[in-house]
Amino acid sequence: MARLKVTQTKSAIGGRQNQRDTLRTLGLKRIGDVVVKEDRPEIRGMVSTVTHLVAVEEVE
């Protein structure tokens, strides 16, 4: 199954509360943090909420 490598590239300061909560749910706390998650619709939805704050790559 495919996996997504999500890297936080920008700060959540000044962002909406739901965007800050989404970053925390993904496991991202600060700029430069990287998490690898399963490629599922729930994760894709969370990433789409914060696309301007993260970089996403597909990894095997």
C-alpha positions as CSV (number, residue, x, y, z in Angstrom):
1,M,0.0,0.0,0.0
2,A,1.2,3.5,-0.8
3,R,2.4,5.8,1.9
4,L,2.5,9.6,2.1
5,K,5.5,11.5,3.5
6,V,4.2,14.8,4.9
7,T,6.6,17.6,5.8
8,Q,5.6,20.8,7.5
9,T,7.1,23.7,5.6
10,K,5.3,26.7,7.1
11,S,4.2,27.8,10.5
12,A,0.6,27.5,11.7
13,I,0.8,30.8,13.6
14,G,-2.0,33.0,12.4
15,G,-3.9,30.1,10.9
16,R,-7.3,29.0,11.7
17,Q,-7.9,26.7,14.7
18,N,-9.0,23.8,12.5
19,Q,-5.7,24.0,10.5
20,R,-3.6,24.0,13.7
21,D,-5.7,21.0,15.0
22,T,-5.2,19.2,11.7
23,L,-1.4,19.6,11.9
24,R,-1.4,18.2,15.4
25,T,-3.6,15.3,14.4
26,L,-1.1,14.5,11.6
27,G,1.6,14.5,14.2
28,L,3.3,17.7,13.0
29,K,4.5,20.2,15.7
30,R,7.1,22.4,14.1
31,I,8.6,23.4,10.8
32,G,10.7,20.6,9.4
33,D,8.8,17.8,11.1
34,V,8.2,14.8,8.9
35,V,5.6,12.0,9.3
36,V,4.8,9.0,7.1
37,K,1.2,8.0,6.9
38,E,-0.8,5.4,5.0
39,D,-2.4,6.8,1.9
40,R,-6.1,6.7,2.9
41,P,-9.0,9.1,2.2
42,E,-9.0,10.4,5.8
43,I,-5.3,11.4,5.6
44,R,-5.8,12.9,2.1
45,G,-8.6,15.0,3.5
46,M,-6.4,16.3,6.4
47,V,-3.6,17.1,4.0
48,S,-5.9,19.0,1.7
49,T,-7.0,21.2,4.6
50,V,-3.4,22.3,5.2
51,T,-1.8,22.1,1.7
52,H,-0.4,25.5,2.0
53,L,1.5,24.5,5.1
54,V,2.9,21.1,4.1
55,A,4.8,19.3,1.3
56,V,3.6,15.8,0.4
57,E,5.5,13.0,-1.4
58,E,4.4,9.5,-2.2
59,V,6.8,6.8,-0.9
60,E,6.9,3.1,-1.0
